[in-house]
Amino acid sequence: GCEAKGEVKYLAVSPDGGRLALSRRLGDLREDIFILELASGRQRRLTTGHVLIRGLAWLPGGERILFSAENAKRQEAYVVNVADGQSRALGLSGFAAPAPVPGTELVLYHDFALRQYLGSLPLAEGAPVLPSALIQSSRSPHSPHYSPVVQRLAYVSNESGHDEIWSAPADGSGRERLTNLRSKTTHPRWSPDGRWLAFRGQGEANGGD
């Protein structure tokens, strides 16, 4: 067993479906990542000493996890080895909400520093960290998710004055608003066949999700 207390903020299932990576708030602003073995229920701590984790994702192969954590008041990108817990900073500030694109070596992310664009980042080991902007806006696009089946992004933007779900091709052209709920929506996720989108929305009655 291990220390496993604290509010769970983010979680992600491993590529093989056997493990769950989750971040826990351990007190004040301290947050770290834990690995839960789904078959046995055993949990182990993977990282130590991080602050304000804002998103995590398994990389292809299931040997590394990409995550965002605060360092000197900036959200930074980190990669940690699942086997030994060794981590390294990628030197990319403003990085949050990573979402790998299935079947590729790219990851989508939210520019937390500026909240003005969605970008992509190469995942290949040893590749230079050269982010590229996909969707730029004077508003706040965030929480991207890509479907390789329909080849479209789903994301949240407040272009209409409310946080609604939007969609666009991978190159960011032809943006289309999909919801008109006039409330807070977040975390859109495509179904495997690309026919449906699931997302979190705020209920009108009590303000809950």
C-alpha positions in Angstrom: 0.0 0.0 0.0 1.0 3.7 -0.1 -0.3 7.1 0.8 -3.5 7.4 -1.2 -5.4 10.2 0.5 -6.3 13.5 -1.1 -8.8 14.8 -3.7 -8.4 13.2 -7.2 -8.3 16.0 -9.8 -7.2 14.3 -13.1 -7.1 10.7 -14.3 -6.2 8.8 -17.4 -6.4 5.1 -18.4 -3.2 3.5 -19.7 -3.0 2.4 -23.3 -3.3 -1.3 -22.3 -6.3 -0.5 -20.1 -4.7 -2.0 -17.0 -3.6 1.0 -15.0 -5.0 4.4 -14.0 -2.8 7.5 -13.6 -4.4 10.0 -11.3 -3.3 13.2 -9.6 -4.2 13.9 -6.0 -4.1 17.1 -4.0 -2.2 16.3 -0.9 -2.6 19.6 1.0 -2.2 23.3 0.4 -1.2 23.4 -3.3 0.9 20.2 -3.3 -0.2 17.6 -5.9 1.3 14.4 -7.2 0.6 11.6 -9.6 -0.2 8.0 -8.4 -0.5 4.8 -10.4 -3.4 2.5 -9.6 -3.2 -1.1 -10.8 -6.8 -1.9 -11.8 -6.6 -5.7 -11.4 -5.1 -5.7 -7.9 -6.3 -2.3 -6.6 -2.7 -1.5 -5.5 -1.7 2.1 -5.8 1.8 3.6 -5.8 3.1 7.2 -5.8 4.9 8.2 -9.0 5.9 11.8 -8.4 6.9 13.9 -5.4 6.9 17.6 -4.7 4.8 19.1 -7.5 2.4 21.9 -7.3 -0.9 22.6 -9.1 -1.0 19.8 -11.7 -3.3 20.8 -14.6 -3.7 17.7 -16.7 -1.9 14.4 -17.5 -1.8 11.9 -20.3 -0.2 8.6 -21.1 2.2 8.6 -24.0 2.1 5.8 -26.6 3.5 2.5 -25.3 2.4 3.2 -21.7 5.9 3.8 -20.4 5.8 7.6 -19.9 3.2 10.2 -18.7 3.1 13.8 -19.9 1.8 16.3 -17.3 1.5 19.9 -16.4 2.6 21.4 -13.1 3.4 24.8 -11.8 7.0 26.0 -11.4 7.8 29.6 -10.4 4.2 30.7 -11.2 4.3 29.1 -14.7 2.6 26.0 -15.9 5.4 23.8 -17.2 5.4 20.5 -19.3 7.0 17.4 -17.7 7.5 13.8 -18.7 7.8 11.1 -16.1 8.9 7.4 -16.5 6.3 5.1 -15.1 8.8 2.4 -14.2 11.1 4.5 -12.0 9.5 7.9 -11.4 12.3 9.8 -13.1 10.9 13.0 -14.6 12.3 15.8 -16.7 11.0 19.3 -17.7 10.5 19.9 -21.4 11.1 23.6 -21.1 7.7 24.7 -22.4 5.9 27.3 -20.3 2.1 27.8 -20.3 1.5 24.1 -20.9 -1.7 22.5 -19.6 -4.4 19.9 -20.4 -2.4 17.5 -22.6 -4.4 15.3 -25.0 -2.4 12.9 -27.3 -3.8 12.4 -30.8 -4.4 8.6 -31.3 -2.2 7.0 -34.0 0.2 10.0 -34.2 3.2 11.5 -32.3 1.4 14.7 -31.6 -0.3 16.0 -28.4 -2.8 18.8 -28.1 -2.6 21.1 -25.2 -4.0 24.3 -23.8 -1.8 27.4 -23.6 -2.5 28.2 -20.0 -0.3 31.4 -19.9 -2.2 33.2 -22.7 -5.4 31.2 -23.2 -5.4 32.4 -26.8 -4.7 29.3 -28.8 -4.8 25.6 -29.0 -1.5 24.0 -30.1 0.1 20.7 -31.0 3.4 19.3 -29.8 5.5 16.4 -31.2 5.7 13.3 -28.8 8.7 11.4 -30.4 11.5 10.7 -28.0 14.3 13.2 -28.6 12.2 15.4 -30.9 12.7 19.2 -30.5 9.9 20.9 -28.4 8.5 23.1 -31.2 4.8 23.8 -30.5 2.6 25.0 -33.3 -0.7 26.9 -33.0 -3.8 25.2 -34.4 -6.6 27.5 -33.3 -5.9 31.1 -32.4 -8.6 33.4 -30.9 -8.9 36.6 -28.9 -11.1 34.5 -26.5 -10.2 31.4 -24.6 -10.2 28.0 -26.4 -9.2 25.1 -24.2 -9.8 21.4 -23.4 -9.1 20.0 -26.9 -9.9 16.4 -28.0 -9.2 15.0 -31.4 -11.1 12.2 -33.3 -8.9 10.5 -35.9 -12.1 8.9 -37.3 -13.8 12.2 -38.3 -10.5 14.1 -38.3 -11.9 17.0 -36.2 -11.1 18.7 -32.9 -13.6 19.3 -30.2 -12.9 22.0 -27.7 -14.4 24.6 -25.4 -14.4 28.3 -26.3 -16.2 31.4 -25.0 -16.3 33.1 -28.4 -20.1 33.4 -28.1 -19.9 34.9 -24.6 -20.4 31.5 -22.9 -18.3 28.4 -22.6 -19.7 26.3 -25.4 -18.5 23.2 -27.3 -16.9 23.9 -30.7 -15.5 21.7 -33.5 -13.0 22.3 -36.3 -10.7 20.3 -38.6 -7.2 19.6 -37.4 -5.9 22.7 -39.2 -8.2 25.0 -37.2 -10.2 26.2 -40.2 -14.0 26.3 -40.4 -14.8 26.5 -36.7 -18.3 25.4 -35.8 -20.2 25.9 -32.5 -22.0 22.6 -31.5 -23.8 23.7 -28.3 -25.9 26.8 -27.3 -26.4 26.0 -23.6 -25.4 29.5 -22.3 -23.8 27.9 -19.3 -20.4 26.4 -18.4 -19.3 23.3 -20.5 -16.0 21.6 -20.4 -14.0 18.4 -21.2 -15.5 17.3 -24.5 -14.6 13.7 -25.6 -15.3 12.0 -28.9 -16.8 8.5 -29.0 -14.6 5.9 -30.6 -16.7 6.0 -33.8 -16.7 9.8 -34.0 -20.5 10.0 -34.0 -21.0 11.4 -30.5 -19.4 13.9 -28.1 -19.6 13.6 -24.3 -18.9 16.7 -22.2 -19.5 18.1 -18.7 -22.1 20.8 -18.4 -23.4 22.9 -15.5 -27.0 22.2 -14.4 -29.3 25.2 -14.2 -31.1 24.1 -11.0 -28.2 24.0 -8.6 -25.1 24.9 -10.5 -23.7 21.4 -10.3 -22.2 19.2 -13.0 
